Amino acid sequence: MSKEQIKIALAGNPNSGKTTLFNAFTGLKQKVGNYPGITVEKKSGKAKLSDKYNAEIIDLPGTYSLFPKSMDEQVAQQVLCNNTDEDYPDVTIVIADATNLRRSIFLLTQVIDLNMNVVLALNMVDIATKKGILVNVNLLSEELGIQVIAINARKGNGIESLKQAIIKTIDEKPKKPFLDVTKIFKGVIEKANEIRGVENNYASFLALCRQKLSGEVLNRCALNQLCKQYEIIPERIQAKETVKRYKAIDKVIFSCVKKGAPVGKHQFTKKLDDLLIHPFFGYIIFLLILFLLFQAVFSWSAYPMELIDGLFTDLSIWTANAMPKGMLNDLVVNGILAGLGGIFIFVPQIAFLFAFIAFLEDTGYMARVSFITDKLLRGVGLNGRSIIPLLSGAACAVPAIMSARTISSWKERLITIMVTPLMSCSARLPVYTLIISMIIPADDFLGFNLQGLVLMIFYLIGFVSAIGAAYLMKFIIKSKERSYYIMEMPSYKIPDWKTVIYTIVEKIKVFLFDAGKVIIAISIVLWFLSSFAPGKKFEQIEQEWSGKADAEMHIAADKLEASYAGIIGKTIEPAIKPLGFDWKIGISLITSFAAREVFVGTMSTIYSVGDDNIQSIKERLKNVKNQETGEAFFTPAVGISLMLFYAFAMQCMSTLAIVYRETKHWKWPVIQFLYMGVLAYLSSFIAYQILS
């Protein structure tokens, strides 16, 4: 017998455990964080409820109410308030944080008043108990008129009971509303129902509050006339309804929730908060954490990087010997494998970076960082919510820019989007580590790894430049909109190591597959450009060096210079020579505009031409000589100039595409590309001219 398919929506406040419950239901591991807005798009998965029912679980963005203040909250509102939406659920599970039940129930009662089938999943009851908060679950169920199930989303406790409650709720008729708005606003709600052609009192009330519900465009004029007829001011009726709703909620809380003395552990977390969000020590601790992160990136990843480098060298030798000699052999060994080897070697460093970020999110520390940086960011035209996209930009600018949807102010959101790519992302990490390892000795400074210190400095340069750019844009981008920042401080949690590990694996997969596709394509194109030349130039070079000492090495170098790739590099060399770059680096700069991480693969491909196997790209570049002076080409001046160029230049097509999608105008990605390009060129020029 075929099973019935139903739709279930998960709704709740940010940090209530909604996404964790989604994972428990579906087994699809989505990123679980502790700051508002981690889920900015609808996510769905499949779950088995019983032998009779299968369910599609829809994870809606976190929202505090059906009065949305940001783009992600609007997504939740549209699904819940529109019964013609493709994701409109048969049952809605509202996840409530037992430690802050009053605020969580506000959203719950709004959903009840929409005449929906609702189940309340009461999460974090164990944490509430430790805080001295005791919830009478059975009495709460009676007061609300719906089923209430206590769960622990992280441990999976109560999930089976929740599934049974869902099944019982499927065929139930909605109970009476929690707050009857027809009694508060007599006459007008009924007429709004007639205009909208829908018998849903609370949805009509939301429409009167000028909420942008789906399908309301045609009714807007009639609803505005109704507001004039009854002398209704949308903001005032919303405020009046909110006050009355909270009064009704307070009666329920008073009867169902008792507060006692908190357990000692809660006192400890309070003292920990006093330290972590201290106006001075909070910043010091944050900098120390960043310092440890970059020490780990260099020190802990050294051995696995050497192992990967050795594996690719062996693979290259084996492939070169196994395949017939010829053009295809050269393409695979010196093109594709050289390019991929140049990116795979940095997987350990990427893994450590993502591990630290996932750990900090899962413990609740990132919310504290958001709090302490609010005052700093507000002075430059941002607010505390902006720190999440900025810090997430250390992993990847694409999801970081998408997470800016949680910022309610248009101006602050736009500035955040415009400056987030200045943060050093994981794609820059291979460039930094390669160059730093060439120009900075692997010594210790005051007991700390010197290369790790330099890496941290470049990440701080990205942050400082983002702050500076935001400050300038504060005066350029005009808006009269006033902003505010109110946040909930989530409880500390022991990280769910399965989630952390899964996050690392998924991020690395995305990094490798996204970068890998681009690298393979560019490596093939670059191999072609470096393996062919106009006319018979290659034949002339071979004849010129025939029988001479070191002929093979000189032939390879001269062929590269005469090739199509060399011609392209030579063409742009006059423009980049003041930065300390030669035509070979010029080729890498061009290919890197698709994605920054392509730089390493490109350099590896360029310097592998004519060789039988892949050696360490670092050693190859160290031995490159300046053709004019005969000395080492990659001096500290060239290295720092190159890193500054990559720190500031917009070299990511995916980021430009997402900026266009989020701003809905090509003007902003074009401006972003231009200002970052000018900043990159000027900073590299100044650094090279001073240091050389």
N, C-alpha and C positions, 0 to 999 in steps of 0.2 A: 504494500500500500504506500502510495506516495505521501510524503510529509507535507504539511502545510507550511508555507513560507510567510513569516511575519517580519515587520520592521520595528526595530527598537532604537530609540534615540537616547543617548546618554547626555544629560544636561547637568550643569552644576557650576559653582563658583570656581575660579582658578585656584589651584592647589588643594582642591577637595579630594583628589584621588581618582578623578574621572578617567583619565587616560590609563592609569594603573588598572582600574577595573576593566577597561576596554581590553587591555592585554590579557587579563585573567580570563575573560570571556572567549576571546578569539585566538589567542596564541600568537597574534601578530604583534611583534614588539615595536611599539612606537616610542619615540623619545619621551621620557618622563622627566619633567623638570619641576622646579619649585618657585617659578616666578610667573606673573600674569602673562597669558598670551602665548604659551609655548605651542599650543595647537592653533594655528591660524587658518587652517583649511579643514574641511570636513574629511574625516577618515572613516573607512568602513571595513568590516570584516565579517566572516561567517562564524556562527556558533550553533551547536546542537543544544536545544533546550530539553527535549524529551524524545521518546520514540515517535511522537506525533508531530512535534514542531521543530523546524529549523528557523534560525533567525539571522537577519542581516543587522549587524550592530553598527550604528552610526555614531561616531564620536564627534559631538558638536564642540565648537570652541567654547572655552570657559567664559561665563558671563555672570555678572552680579544681579542682573534684572532684565526685564524685557524693555527697558529704556536704554538702548545701546549708546555707548559713548565712543566706540571705536569700530573699525571695519570688521574685526573678527566677531565682536558681539552682535553686529548686524546679521551675520551669517546664522547664528543661533536663533535670533528673533524671526527671521524669514521662514525658517523651517518649521518652527513651533506654531507660528501664527497663520500659516497658510495651508489649509487642508488640500489644496490642489498641487502643492509642491511634491516633486517626485520622491523626496526623502521624508515626507510627512509620516510620522510613526504610528503604528498600532498601539504601542505602549511607550511611555516615556519614563525612563528611570532618572530621577533627580538624585544626585549624590550630594549628601550634606556632610559637612565637617562637624563632628560632634563637639569639637572644642569651641565652635562659633556658630551655634545652631540658629541663633536669632537672625543673623544675616543670611544664612543658607536657606532658611524657611521662607524668606521673602520671595525668592525666585520660585520655590516650590508652590507657594500659594497662588502665584500668578499663573503657573502652568495648570494648576487645578481649575482655576477660574476660566480657562480656555476650553473647558469641557473635554479634557483629554483623559485617557486612562493612564493613571500615574502610580508608580511605586517609589517609595522613598528608601534609598540605600543609605543607612547611617554609618558612615565611615569614621575611622580613628577613635572609636569608643575607648580603646585601651589608653590612648594618649589623654583623652578627656578625663578618664578615671584618675590618672596620675596627677592631673591638674586639679583634682577635687571636684570634677563636674560629673554628676550622676544623672543619667537620662533614663526615665521610665518608658521603655520602648512600647509596651502594650498600651499604656495610657495615651502616649503620643499618637498611636495609630487610631485610637478611638476619637481623640480630639480632632484629628485631621480628616477622618473618614476614609483613609486609604491604608494599604498595607505598608508597614514599616519593618525593614529587615536590618539588623545590625550585622555589619561585615568588617573584615579587615582585607582591603583590596590588595595590599602588598603580600600578605601571607596566603591569600585565597580562601580565608575563612568566611563561611556564610554564603558562598557563591551558589551552592546547590539550593539552599533555602530561597535565595533570590530568584533563581530560575523557576521554582515552583510558584512563587508569588506572581511572577510575570504571567505564567500560564493561567492562573486563577483570574487575573485582571483583564485578560484579552477580551472576554465576552461580557465583562461587567459594564453596566451603564454608568456614565459619569455621575458622581454624587452632586449634591447641591454645592453652589460656589462657596468658597471660603469667605469672600467679601462680595456681597451683592451690590454692584455698582449702580444698578437701576434704582436702588433705594437712596443712594447718595446724590445721583444726578437724574432726578425723576423726569420722565418724558423724553429727554434728549437721546438717551441710549436707544430707546425703541425706534425713534425716527432715524437714527444712524444705521440701525439694522436694516430698515426699509431701503435706505439709499444704497447700502452695500449689497443688498440682496442675500444676506447671510444672517442666520439667527445665532449670533455669538456675541453676547453682551460685552465680554471683556475685550474681544478683538475690536469691536466697534469703539469702545472707550479708547483703546490705543490709537485707533485711526483719528479720533477727535483730538488726541494729544499730538497730532501731526507726526506720528511715527510712520516711517516710509515702508508700509507693508506692501507686499507684492500685489499687483492688480489694483492699487488704489488711485492710480493716475487719473482714470476717468471719473472717479467719484470725488476727487479733491475739491473741485469748485463747489459742488453741492454740500460737502461737509463744511467748507469754509462759510458758506451762507448759513448753515445751521448754527455754527458757532456764533455768527453775528446776531442771529435771531434770538439766541438764548444768552447773549452777552458772555460767551465763554472765552476765557483766555487759556490756551492749552497749557502753558507752564503752571498756571495756578491750579487747574483741576488735577494735574499730575501731582503737584505738591500736596493737595488736599487728600487725594486718594492714598498717597504714600503714608501720610501721617495716620490715617484711619487704619490702613493695613498693618502698620507696625503696632498700633494699639491692640488690634485683635491678636497679632502674633505674640505680644508680651503676655497676654492672658494665658495663651497656650504654654509658653515657656515657664511662666510662674507655677503652673500646675504640674508640669512634666519634668522639670529640671531642678535639681537641688545642687547647691554648691557647698563643698566642704573645704577642709584645709588641703593644699597641694602637697604632693609627695616630694621628698627632698630632691629628687632628680630635677624637678621643675625649677627649684630654686637655683640649681647649678646652671641650667640653661639660661636663666635670667641673668646670672652673673657673667656667663659667656657672652650674652648679647651686649651687656654693658661694656665689654672689652672690644668686641668686633665692630660695634657701631659707634665707638667713641670718636669724637670729631678729630682727634689726633692719632691715637693708637690704632684706630680702624684703618687709616691709610697706610701706616707703617706695616701692619700685619698683611694687608693686601699686597704691598710691594714685596714683602718677604716671600709670600706664596708665589708670586710671579717669578721671583729670583730662583726659588727651588725648582719651578717648572723648567726654566731654561737651562739650569744646571743638569737636570735629568735628561733633557733633550740631547745634550752633547755627551754627557758621561755615560749614562746607562745604555744608550743606543749604539755605542761604538762597536761592541762585539757582534751583535746581529747584523750591523751594516757590513762589517768585514766578511761575514759569512755569506751574505747575499752577493757581494761583489765577487767572491770566489766562485760561487755557484754559476753566475752569469759568465765568468771567464771560462770555466770548464764547459758550459753549454755552448759557448761560441766556438771553442776549439773542436768540440765533438761535431757540431753542425758543419763547420768548415771542412772537416775531414770526411764526414759522411756524405755530403752532397757533391755532385760532380762540379769540377772547377768551371767557372764561367760567370756570366752576368747575374743569374739567379742566385748563385752562391754569394756573390758580392752584395746583392740587395738584402738578402736575409741576414747575413752576418754583420755587414757594415752599415746597413740601413735600419732594419726593423729591430734586431737584437740590441744594437748599440743604443737606439733610442729608448727602448723599454728598460734596458739595464740602467740607464741614467735616471729613471724614475723609481724603479722597484727598490733601489738601494736606500731610498729615503723613507720607506715604509715604517721602519722602527721609530724614527723621529716623529712621523705623523701619528703613529699609534700612541706614543707617550703624550703628545699634545691633546689628542681627543680624549684620552683616559683622564687626564687632569680636569678638563672642562666638564666631562660627564660626571666625574666624582663631585666637583664643586656644585653642580646643579642639583645632584641627587641628595646632597646633605642639607640643602637649604641655604648655603653660604652666598650664592649668587644674589639672592634677594637682599641680603645685608649689604652687599656691594652696591646694589641699586640704591639703597637708602642713603648710604654715606656719601655717594657721589651726586646726589640730587642738587645740593647747594652749589657745588662746583659747576655742574652742567647747566643749571638755570642761568648762571651768569653769562654763558656764551650762547644762549638762545635755545637750549635743550632742556630736558628734565630727567629725573631719575630713571624713567622708563627707557631712555635712549641708551643707557649703559648696557642693556641686554643686547641690542643689535651691535653695538660697538665691540663688546667682548666676544660675541658670537662670530664677529668678523675675523677673529683670530683663527677660526676654523675655516669658514667659507663665507664670502660676502653675499652669496645668493640667498640662503635661508636667513641670514642676518638681516638683509633688507626686507624680506618678507615679514619678519617678526616685528618690524616697525609699525605694522598695522595696529598694534595695541596702543599706539600713541594717538590720543584723541585730537590734539591740536594739529591742523593742517600744516602750519608753518613749521612746528617742531618736528613733525614727521618727515616733511620734505627735506629739512636741513639734515636730519639723521640719515636719510637715504643718500644724500649728496656727499656726506663725509665718511660714511661707513667703509667704502672701498679703500680709504687711506690706511685703515688698520691692516697690519701685516697678516695675511691669510696663510693657510697651510700650503698654498701653491707657491708662495714666496720662500717658504722654508728651505726647499732644496737649493734654491739660488743662494740664499744666505749662508747655509752650512757649507756648501761647496767653496764659495769664495773665502769665507772666514777661515776654513781649514787650510787654505793656501797662503793667506797673508798674515794670519795671526798664529803665533806659536802655541803649541798645546801645553803651555805652562800653567802654573797656579799663581794666583794673585791673592795674597792674604788667605791662603788655604782654599780658594775657590778657582774653578776652571775659568781661565781667561777667555777662552772662546765662548763659553756660556754667557759671560758678562757682556761681551760685544753683541751677541745675539739678543740679549735682553735690551740693550741700548737701542737696537734697531726697532724692536717692537715698541719701545717707549717713544721713539721718534714718530712712528705711525700714529700713536695715541695723541701726542702733543700736536702734530700737524692737523689731525682731525679736529681737535679742540680749537686750534687757531682758525681753521677754515670755517668752522661753525660760527665763531665769533664775528668774522667778516660777513658771512651770509645773514647773520642776525639783522644787520643794517640794510642789506640789499633786498632781501625778501620781505615784502610788506604784508602785514596782516593785523587787523584790529582784534582778532580773536584772543580772549584771555584763556590761559591754561592753568591747570592745577595738577597736583600729583598726590593721590591718596593710595596707599598700598597696605596690604596685609602682610605682616611678618609671619611666614610659615614656621611651623614647628621644625626643629632639627630632626633629621632622620638618619638612621644607619643606611648607607647606600645599598641598594639592591644590586649585588655584584653581577647577577645574571643580566640585568638591564644595562649595567655599565659595560660589560664585556660585549653584549650584543651591539650596543651603540658604537663601540670601537670597530667591531667587525664590519658593521653596515657602512660606517663612514669611510673606512679604508676601501671597501668594495666600490663605493661611489667614486672615491678619489681615483682609484686605479682604472675603473671602467671608463669614467668620463675622460680622464687624462689619457688613458691607453688608446682610446679611439682616435683622439686628436693626434697623439704622438705617432701612431702607426701611419695615419694618413699623411702627416707632415713629413715623417721619416722617408716614406716612399717618394713623395714629391721632391724632398731635399736630396735624396739619393740620386734621383733622375737628374736634377739640376747640377749636381756635383760630379756626375759620371759622364756627362755629355757636354760638348762645346761646339761653337759654330765652326763650320768648315773642317779643315784637317789639322787643327791646332794640336790635338793630342799626339798625332803621328809626328809632327814636327818636334815636339818636346822629347819624345822617345828617341828620335834620331839624334837630337842635340846632346843627350846625356848618355848615349850608348857607349858602353865600355869604360866609363869614368867611375871613379871611386864614389861610394855612397849614392850610386845612380838611382836605386829604387826609392830612397827617401826623397831625393830632389825631384824625381819624376812625379811622385805623389803630390808634393807641395805645389809644383808648377802646374800640374793638371787641375788642381783645385782652383788655383788663381785664374786659370784660363777658362774654366767651366762657366756655365750659365749662372750658377750660384755665385761664383767669383765676380762675374760681371755685375750682378745685382749689388753685391757687397761693395764693390769698387765705386758704383754709382752714388751710393749714399755716404761713402766714407768721408768726403769733405765736410758734410754736415755734422758728423759725430766725432771727428778727429779732435775738436776742442774739448771733448769730454774724456779724451784718453782712449777712445775705442778705435779698433781697426776694422777692416772690411769683414773679417770673420765674425766678430762680435755683432757687426751690422746685420749679418744674415740671421743670427740668433734673435736680435731685437725684432726683426720683421716676423719671424715665425712665432715669437712669443706673444704677439698681439692676439693670437687665437686663445692662448692660455699661457700663463707665466711659467708653469712647470715644464713647458716644452723647451725652455732655454737649455736645461741640462742635457736632455736628449739630443737637441740640435748640436750642441758643442761636442757631445760624444760622437755623433755621426760625422761631423766635420773632421774631427781629429782621428777618426778610425779609418778614413779613406786610405786605401793602399796597404793597410796592415792586415795580418792574418788572424788576429784575435783582439778581444777587448781587454785592455789594461785599465787600471784605475784612471778615470777621467781627471782626477785631481793631479796625479803624477804627470799626466800628459801636459796639462796646462802649466804646471810648474816649470816644465822644460821648454815652453814656448819662448822664443827669443824675439826681441824688438829688432826688426829688420834695419832700422836706422842706426841704433846704438850697439846692437849685438848683446845687450844685457837682457835679463829676464823681463818679459813683457808685462806679466801680471804683478805689478808692484802694488804696495798698499794704496797709492794714489788711484791707480786704475780700479782696484778692487772696491774701494770705498765709493768711488764715483759710480761704478756699475751697480752696487747695492742700493745707492740712493736713487738711481734711475728706476730700478725695480720697486723700490719702496713707494714711489709716488706715481708712476705711470699707470694709466688705465689699460691693462693688458689682459682683458678677460671679456670675451664676447658674451658669455652667459650673464655676467653682471650687467652689461649694458642692456641686454634684452629684458632682464628682470626689472631694471630701473624704468624702462619704457612701460612695462606692464603695470607697475605700481603707480606711476605718475600719469599714465594714459596720454603722454605727449613726448614726441621725439626731442623737444627742446631741451629737456633736462639731461638725458644721457649725452647729448651733443655737448652741452655746457660742461658736464662732468668730464668727458673725454678731453676737452680742450684745456680746462684749468689744471687737471692733473698732469697732462702732457707738458704744459709750460712749466709747472712746478718741478717736474722730473728733470727737464732739460736744464733749467737754471740752477737747481741744487747740485746736479752732477758737474756742471760747468764750473761753478764756484769752488766746489770741493777739489776738483782735479787741478785747477789753476793754483790754488793755495798749497796743496800737498805736494805738487810736483816741482 
